[in-house]
Amino acid sequence: MEFSPLETSLITVVFSVACGLVVKHRSVSRAECQKQHVRQDEKFSILFRMVRALVVHSSIPEEEKVRILNQRGDD
């Protein structure tokens, strides 16, 4: 079954509009996105403090603890 260029274009437009509506319906608002980022930052902060506590209370040498705790995370 062959389609003419006009039919192909119309099918593409209809499919694109349908996809756009689905994406718009499922997307989150800017305010909700910012709330999610705040919650995610809070979770990362908790995890960061937990890992630091594990390092402080572990049995690794003191020099290694100091090196780990003083890392800034960019290496």
N, CA, C and O of each residue as an XYZ file, in Angstrom:
300
protein
N       0.833     -1.165      0.000
C       0.000      0.000      0.000
C       0.885      1.237      0.000
O       1.685      1.429      0.915
N       0.750      2.055     -0.994
C       1.562      3.264     -1.103
C       0.731      4.480     -0.709
O      -0.469      4.559     -0.973
N       1.409      5.414     -0.073
C       0.762      6.663      0.309
C       1.319      7.793     -0.536
O       2.495      7.791     -0.901
N       0.478      8.742     -0.840
C       0.945      9.938     -1.549
C       1.686     10.822     -0.544
O       1.541     10.640      0.665
N       2.473     11.769     -1.033
C       3.177     12.675     -0.116
C       2.214     13.420      0.819
O       2.545     13.649      1.982
N       1.046     13.794      0.332
C       0.078     14.485      1.166
C      -0.441     13.577      2.283
O      -0.567     14.010      3.429
N      -0.739     12.334      1.955
C      -1.205     11.394      2.966
C      -0.124     11.129      4.011
O      -0.409     11.060      5.206
N       1.102     10.984      3.556
C       2.215     10.767      4.474
C       2.367     11.954      5.412
O       2.568     11.779      6.614
N       2.271     13.153      4.869
C       2.380     14.367      5.691
C       1.250     14.438      6.709
O       1.487     14.771      7.870
N       0.038     14.131      6.295
C      -1.090     14.173      7.214
C      -0.962     13.142      8.329
O      -1.253     13.430      9.490
N      -0.527     11.948      7.970
C      -0.319     10.913      8.986
C       0.745     11.364      9.977
O       0.589     11.176     11.184
N       1.814     11.951      9.481
C       2.892     12.437     10.342
C       2.389     13.536     11.268
O       2.714     13.546     12.455
N       1.600     14.460     10.732
C       1.072     15.555     11.558
C       0.152     15.008     12.640
O       0.255     15.420     13.795
N      -0.729     14.105     12.299
C      -1.648     13.535     13.282
C      -0.878     12.792     14.367
O      -1.174     12.937     15.553
N       0.099     12.006     13.967
C       0.906     11.276     14.936
C       1.678     12.241     15.837
O       1.758     12.020     17.045
N       2.244     13.300     15.271
C       2.994     14.286     16.051
C       2.094     14.997     17.055
O       2.483     15.194     18.207
N       0.913     15.377     16.633
C      -0.027     16.042     17.541
C      -0.427     15.094     18.670
O      -0.506     15.507     19.827
N      -0.676     13.847     18.346
C      -1.040     12.863     19.371
C       0.094     12.694     20.383
O      -0.149     12.656     21.589
N       1.316     12.592     19.897
C       2.472     12.462     20.801
C       2.616     13.713     21.667
O       2.888     13.614     22.864
N       2.435     14.871     21.073
C       2.518     16.124     21.821
C       1.488     16.196     22.930
O       1.799     16.642     24.034
N       0.262     15.762     22.655
C      -0.781     15.773     23.680
C      -0.471     14.810     24.815
O      -0.711     15.118     25.982
N       0.056     13.655     24.473
C       0.417     12.691     25.512
C       1.529     13.249     26.396
O       1.462     13.131     27.619
N       2.532     13.844     25.799
C       3.648     14.409     26.569
C       3.153     15.555     27.442
O       3.528     15.643     28.611
N       2.326     16.422     26.902
C       1.809     17.552     27.677
C       0.959     17.061     28.840
O       1.021     17.627     29.931
N       0.182     16.037     28.627
C      -0.675     15.499     29.679
C       0.140     14.856     30.801
O      -0.233     14.943     31.971
N       1.241     14.219     30.447
C       2.043     13.492     31.438
C       3.136     14.328     32.078
O       3.772     13.871     33.027
N       3.376     15.536     31.591
C       4.467     16.338     32.131
C       4.063     16.981     33.457
O       2.878     17.105     33.769
N       5.066     17.386     34.227
C       4.838     18.031     35.507
C       4.982     19.538     35.362
O       5.676     20.027     34.470
N       4.327     20.256     36.238
C       4.423     21.712     36.203
C       5.792     22.142     36.731
O       6.517     21.349     37.333
N       6.125     23.389     36.499
C       7.412     23.915     36.955
C       7.490     23.871     38.481
O       8.529     23.520     39.039
N       6.400     24.224     39.154
C       6.394     24.217     40.622
C       6.603     22.801     41.161
O       7.369     22.600     42.103
N       5.923     21.824     40.564
C       6.083     20.436     41.002
C       7.501     19.939     40.744
O       8.062     19.204     41.556
N       8.070     20.335     39.631
C       9.449     19.947     39.318
C      10.417     20.519     40.354
O      11.334     19.827     40.796
N      10.216     21.771     40.737
C      11.079     22.388     41.745
C      10.928     21.699     43.094
O      11.911     21.521     43.813
N       9.692     21.306     43.448
C       9.480     20.565     44.694
C      10.222     19.236     44.661
O      10.819     18.826     45.657
N      10.182     18.564     43.515
C      10.884     17.287     43.385
C      12.389     17.480     43.545
O      13.063     16.652     44.157
N      12.914     18.571     42.995
C      14.349     18.848     43.128
C      14.713     19.115     44.586
O      15.760     18.666     45.052
N      13.868     19.837     45.304
C      14.132     20.119     46.715
C      14.144     18.816     47.505
O      15.041     18.587     48.317
N      13.148     17.961     47.269
C      13.108     16.662     47.964
C      14.331     15.825     47.630
O      14.890     15.158     48.502
N      14.749     15.858     46.368
C      15.921     15.089     45.954
C      17.180     15.636     46.628
O      18.036     14.861     47.055
N      17.300     16.950     46.726
C      18.450     17.546     47.405
C      18.481     17.160     48.876
O      19.551     16.900     49.428
N      17.309     17.121     49.518
C      17.242     16.706     50.923
C      17.699     15.258     51.085
O      18.422     14.934     52.027
N      17.280     14.393     50.168
C      17.685     12.983     50.233
C      19.194     12.843     50.046
O      19.840     12.074     50.758
N      19.758     13.586     49.089
C      21.202     13.525     48.869
C      21.962     14.041     50.079
O      23.026     13.524     50.417
N      21.423     15.049     50.723
C      22.064     15.591     51.918
C      22.090     14.544     53.026
O      23.103     14.377     53.704
N      20.989     13.851     53.206
C      20.923     12.794     54.219
C      21.919     11.689     53.899
O      22.642     11.228     54.782
N      21.958     11.261     52.634
C      22.906     10.213     52.239
C      24.345     10.656     52.436
O      25.185      9.871     52.877
N      24.632     11.915     52.110
C      25.984     12.447     52.283
C      26.397     12.395     53.756
O      27.511     11.982     54.077
N      25.496     12.815     54.648
C      25.813     12.793     56.080
C      25.983     11.362     56.584
O      26.824     11.097     57.443
N      25.177     10.439     56.046
C      25.294      9.042     56.469
C      26.646      8.460     56.064
O      27.286      7.763     56.852
N      27.073      8.742     54.851
C      28.355      8.217     54.381
C      29.504      8.821     55.184
O      30.451      8.120     55.541
N      29.422     10.118     55.467
C      30.458     10.748     56.297
C      30.518     10.092     57.675
O      31.607      9.860     58.200
N      29.372      9.795     58.261
C      29.342      9.148     59.578
C      29.953      7.759     59.506
O      30.651      7.337     60.429
N      29.693      7.041     58.410
C      30.300      5.722     58.258
C      31.816      5.816     58.184
O      32.523      4.990     58.763
N      32.314      6.817     57.476
C      33.759      6.987     57.358
C      34.355      7.339     58.716
O      35.390      6.794     59.100
N      33.710      8.241     59.442
C      34.227      8.672     60.747
C      34.296      7.499     61.719
O      35.244      7.401     62.498
N      33.319      6.620     61.684
C      33.265      5.532     62.649
C      33.841      4.218     62.123
O      33.683      3.174     62.756
N      34.494      4.264     60.988
C      35.085      3.034     60.455
C      36.473      2.818     61.047
O      37.005      3.674     61.755
N      37.038      1.668     60.745
C      38.338      1.317     61.323
C      39.486      1.545     60.342
O      40.529      0.903     60.468
N      39.325      2.429     59.386
C      40.414      2.726     58.449
C      41.383      3.696     59.119
O      41.013      4.382     60.072
N      42.610      3.759     58.633
C      43.600      4.646     59.247
C      43.146      6.113     59.242
O      42.405      6.552     58.363
N      43.609      6.839     60.238
C      43.203      8.240     60.426
C      43.560      9.116     59.225
O      42.783      9.995     58.852
N      44.733      8.887     58.611
C      45.131      9.686     57.449
C      44.162      9.482     56.283
O      43.820     10.426     55.570
N      43.729      8.241     56.105
C      42.786      7.927     55.028
C      41.432      8.579     55.301
O      40.793      9.097     54.385
N      40.992      8.553     56.574
C      39.744      9.224     56.928
C      39.806     10.714     56.599
O      38.871     11.275     56.027
N      40.915     11.339     56.967
C      41.070     12.778     56.714
C      41.039     13.056     55.218
O      40.414     14.019     54.773
N      41.710     12.216     54.447
C      41.732     12.409     53.003
C      40.326     12.266     52.408
O      39.921     13.065     51.563
N      39.597     11.261     52.848
C      38.242     11.034     52.336
C      37.307     12.175     52.740
O      36.551     12.684     51.912
N      37.360     12.569     53.994
C      36.452     13.608     54.488
C      36.756     14.996     53.918
O      35.878     15.858     53.886
N      37.979     15.210     53.476
C      38.336     16.522     52.925
C      38.153     16.597     51.418
O      38.351     17.660     50.830
N      37.777     15.487     50.775
C      37.541     15.526     49.334
C      36.317     16.371     49.036
O      35.344     16.375     49.790
N      36.384     17.091     47.914
C      35.283     17.972     47.552
C      34.334     17.318     46.554
O      33.294     17.893     46.234
N      34.665     16.136     46.059
C      33.772     15.422     45.176
C      33.978     15.713     43.699
O      33.245     15.178     42.868
N      34.941     16.535     43.350
C      35.156     16.875     41.939
C      36.341     16.123     41.330
O      36.786     16.468     40.235
N      36.849     15.122     42.005
C      37.939     14.329     41.425
C      37.559     12.900     41.290
O      38.358     12.090     40.820
